[in-house]
Amino acid sequence: MTVSIVEVSPRDGLQNESAIVSTADKLALIDTLVASGVRRIEAVSFAHPKRVPQMADAEAVAAGLPRGAVSWIGLVLNEKGLDRAIAAGLDEVNVVVVATDTFSKRNQGVPTAEAAAAWSRIAARAREAGLRTTVTVAAAFGCPFEGEVPVSRVRSVIEACAAARPDELALADTIGVGVPVQVRALHKAAAEAAPGVPLRWHFHNTRNTGYANALAAAELAGSDPVALDSSAGGIGGCPFAPNATGNIATEDLLYLLHRNGFDTGVAVDPLLPLGERLGELLGHQVPGQLARAGLFPS
């Protein structure tokens, strides 16, 4: 059983932090991630720097990325962002479509239908440019403004997005409210609404359910390809949603997957020192626990 890890700490991990991390320190973080064996890394976001100051150096980070072994991903919110991603020479783009209108307007300034239409335009242009595409349906498990999001609503958003032929569909628990029963329901909805499209899952551990959800997603995949987002140290969150803290920590996720018999191709040991280093850079202890508790057997 194989699970692909998509490392998001350089982007989703750092974007919610108030302490601005230098370009050099971001690249040092990325070097450690590459050395661990991670082969897909979401390195930057091409958001407006006034909206997400942590990503103001996106082009500088992209210019310093070691090319070849890793597929480099950039978050893109609009066509201008796509232009920047193409110019930066990235391999993949991730485009977010929020499942609820209220959150979509807060996050991107447009309702869900308009965001889905923008995704379709971006997908076509990205494909022409030779970039791999992921569409992420955000707030698929719950919305900070509208509350519960019906599976039928998420399914309709998936159907609208699938028409643009994404290389990958990601379902995101943006505010960390999901539980495994929802993972199962959304897995079924995605299989029906976007048959044959590989799934990727993005879980936050805000309410200590992120790892249970990740294991459920891995087990549901069976022999199908599946990817899980995670962030070194468990850092991250969404700056446009209240209390949306904490991605699942890459090292903790690897421990869980490896002990359950899954192959990820990523080594845990090189990641353990990152917890302390990230704590120094950010000015607070990071949520990940494996670096503090240690591996077992030791």
C-alpha positions in Angstrom: 0.0 0.0 0.0 1.4 3.3 -1.1 0.6 6.9 -0.1 2.1 10.0 -1.7 3.0 12.8 0.7 2.6 16.4 -0.5 4.6 18.6 1.8 2.9 22.0 2.3 5.0 23.6 5.2 6.8 26.2 3.0 3.4 27.5 1.8 0.3 26.5 3.9 2.5 26.0 6.9 4.1 29.4 6.9 1.3 31.6 5.5 -0.5 31.8 8.8 2.5 32.7 10.9 3.1 36.3 11.9 6.9 36.0 12.1 8.2 36.5 8.6 10.6 33.8 7.6 13.5 34.8 5.3 13.9 33.4 1.8 17.2 31.7 2.9 15.5 30.0 5.9 12.6 28.9 3.6 15.1 27.3 1.2 16.9 25.6 4.1 13.6 24.1 5.2 13.0 22.9 1.7 16.4 21.4 1.4 15.7 19.2 4.5 12.4 18.2 3.1 14.0 17.1 -0.2 16.7 15.2 1.7 13.9 13.2 3.5 12.6 11.9 0.2 9.5 14.1 -0.3 8.9 14.4 -4.0 6.0 16.8 -4.2 6.3 20.1 -2.3 3.9 23.0 -2.3 6.6 25.7 -2.1 4.9 29.0 -2.7 1.6 30.9 -3.1 1.2 33.5 -5.7 -1.3 35.5 -3.6 -1.1 39.3 -3.3 1.7 40.1 -0.8 -0.7 42.5 1.0 -3.1 39.7 1.6 -0.4 37.1 2.5 2.8 38.9 3.5 4.6 35.6 4.2 4.5 34.8 0.5 5.8 38.1 -0.8 9.1 36.4 -1.8 7.4 33.7 -3.9 9.6 34.4 -7.0 12.8 34.5 -4.9 11.9 31.2 -3.3 11.1 29.6 -6.7 14.4 30.8 -8.1 16.3 29.0 -5.4 14.5 25.6 -5.7 16.6 22.6 -6.5 15.3 21.3 -9.8 15.0 17.8 -11.0 13.9 15.3 -8.4 10.9 17.2 -7.0 7.7 18.3 -8.5 7.2 21.9 -7.3 3.7 23.2 -6.7 2.4 26.8 -6.4 -0.9 27.9 -5.1 -2.7 30.0 -7.7 -5.9 32.0 -7.0 -6.4 33.7 -10.3 -4.9 34.0 -13.8 -2.4 36.6 -12.8 -1.1 34.1 -10.2 -0.9 31.5 -13.0 1.2 33.9 -15.1 3.6 34.2 -12.2 3.7 30.4 -11.7 4.5 29.8 -15.3 7.2 32.5 -15.3 8.7 31.0 -12.1 9.0 27.6 -13.8 6.9 25.6 -11.5 5.7 22.1 -12.3 2.3 22.1 -10.8 -0.5 24.6 -9.8 -3.0 24.1 -7.1 -6.2 26.1 -7.5 -8.7 26.5 -4.7 -12.5 26.5 -5.1 -14.3 27.0 -1.8 -17.4 24.9 -1.3 -19.5 27.7 0.3 -20.3 31.1 -1.1 -19.7 33.0 2.1 -16.2 31.6 2.6 -15.4 31.9 -1.1 -16.3 35.6 -1.0 -14.1 36.1 2.1 -11.2 34.1 0.6 -11.3 35.1 -3.1 -13.8 37.8 -3.4 -16.3 35.8 -5.6 -19.0 33.2 -5.0 -18.3 29.5 -5.6 -19.6 29.4 -9.1 -17.3 32.2 -10.2 -14.4 30.6 -8.6 -15.1 27.3 -10.4 -15.3 29.2 -13.7 -12.0 30.9 -13.0 -10.5 27.4 -12.2 -11.7 26.2 -15.6 -9.9 29.0 -17.4 -6.7 28.5 -15.3 -6.8 24.8 -15.9 -6.9 25.2 -19.7 -4.1 27.6 -19.7 -2.0 25.6 -17.3 -2.4 22.5 -19.4 -1.3 24.4 -22.5 1.8 25.5 -20.6 2.6 21.9 -19.6 1.8 22.3 -15.9 0.1 19.6 -13.8 -3.2 20.8 -12.2 -4.9 20.2 -8.9 -8.2 21.7 -7.9 -8.8 21.8 -4.2 -12.4 22.0 -2.9 -11.9 23.9 0.3 -14.2 23.9 3.3 -15.5 20.5 2.1 -16.0 19.3 5.7 -17.4 22.4 7.2 -17.5 26.2 6.8 -16.6 28.8 9.5 -19.4 31.0 8.3 -22.2 28.7 7.1 -21.6 25.7 9.4 -22.2 22.2 8.1 -21.7 21.7 4.3 -24.0 19.0 2.8 -22.2 16.3 0.9 -24.6 17.1 -2.0 -23.2 20.7 -2.1 -19.6 19.4 -2.2 -20.5 16.9 -4.9 -22.0 19.6 -7.1 -18.8 21.7 -6.7 -16.7 18.6 -7.6 -18.8 18.0 -10.7 -18.4 21.6 -11.8 -14.6 21.4 -11.3 -14.2 18.0 -12.9 -15.5 19.3 -16.2 -12.1 21.1 -16.6 -10.2 17.7 -16.4 -7.9 18.2 -13.4 -5.0 15.9 -13.0 -5.9 15.6 -9.3 -8.8 16.5 -7.0 -8.1 17.6 -3.4 -10.7 17.7 -0.7 -9.8 20.0 2.2 -10.9 20.2 5.8 -9.8 23.8 5.9 -10.9 24.5 9.4 -10.3 21.1 11.0 -13.8 20.0 11.8 -14.0 16.7 9.8 -14.3 13.2 11.1 -13.8 9.8 9.3 -17.5 9.3 8.5 -17.3 12.4 6.4 -14.1 11.2 4.7 -16.0 8.1 3.6 -19.0 10.1 2.4 -16.8 12.5 0.4 -14.7 9.7 -1.0 -17.9 8.1 -2.4 -19.1 11.5 -3.7 -15.8 12.2 -5.5 -15.7 8.7 -7.0 -19.2 9.3 -8.5 -18.7 12.9 -9.5 -15.2 12.7 -10.8 -14.5 9.1 -11.7 -10.9 8.2 -12.4 -9.5 11.5 -11.0 -6.8 10.8 -8.4 -7.7 12.0 -4.9 -5.6 14.2 -2.6 -6.7 15.1 0.9 -5.9 18.1 3.1 -6.6 17.8 6.8 -6.1 20.1 9.7 -5.7 18.8 13.2 -7.5 21.7 14.8 -9.8 19.4 16.8 -7.4 16.4 17.0 -9.2 14.5 14.2 -6.7 15.1 11.4 -4.7 11.9 11.8 -7.8 9.8 12.1 -9.1 11.4 8.9 -5.8 10.8 7.1 -5.7 7.1 8.0 -9.3 6.7 6.9 -8.4 8.3 3.5 -5.4 6.1 3.1 -7.3 3.0 3.9 -10.2 3.9 1.5 -7.9 4.3 -1.4 -7.0 0.6 -1.6 -4.9 0.2 -4.7 -5.9 3.6 -6.2 -3.4 6.5 -6.1 -3.9 8.8 -3.1 -2.0 11.8 -1.8 -2.0 13.4 1.7 -1.0 16.9 2.5 1.1 17.5 5.6 3.3 20.1 7.1 6.6 19.7 8.9 6.0 20.4 12.6 2.3 20.6 12.1 2.5 24.4 11.4 -0.1 26.2 9.4 -3.6 27.3 9.0 -5.9 29.5 6.9 -5.5 33.3 7.4 -9.0 33.9 6.2 -10.9 31.6 8.5 -11.2 32.1 12.3 -9.4 29.5 14.4 -8.2 27.4 11.4 -5.0 26.3 13.0 -2.7 23.3 12.6 -2.0 21.1 9.6 -1.2 17.5 10.4 2.5 17.2 11.1 4.5 15.3 8.4 6.7 13.4 10.8 3.7 12.4 12.9 1.7 11.3 9.8 4.7 9.3 8.6 4.9 7.5 11.9 1.2 6.6 11.7 1.4 5.5 8.1 4.6 3.5 8.4 3.4 1.7 11.5 0.2 0.8 9.7 2.1 -0.8 6.8 1.9 2.0 4.2 4.9 2.9 2.0 5.5 6.6 1.5 9.1 6.7 0.2 9.9 9.4 2.8 12.3 9.0 5.8 11.2 10.3 9.1 14.6 10.9 10.8 15.7 13.9 8.7 12.5 15.7 9.6 12.8 15.4 13.4 15.2 18.3 13.9 12.8 20.6 12.0 10.4 20.9 15.0 13.0 22.7 17.1 14.3 24.8 14.2 10.8 25.9 13.2 10.1 26.8 16.8 13.1 29.1 16.8 12.1 30.8 13.5 8.5 31.2 14.5 8.9 32.1 18.1 6.7 29.3 19.5 6.7 25.6 20.0 5.2 23.8 16.9 2.3 21.3 17.3 4.1 18.2 16.0 4.7 15.6 18.7 7.0 12.9 17.3 10.1 15.2 17.5 9.5 15.6 21.2 8.4 12.0 22.0 10.9 10.2 19.7 10.5 7.2 17.4 9.4 3.8 18.6 11.3 1.5 18.7 14.0 4.0 19.4 
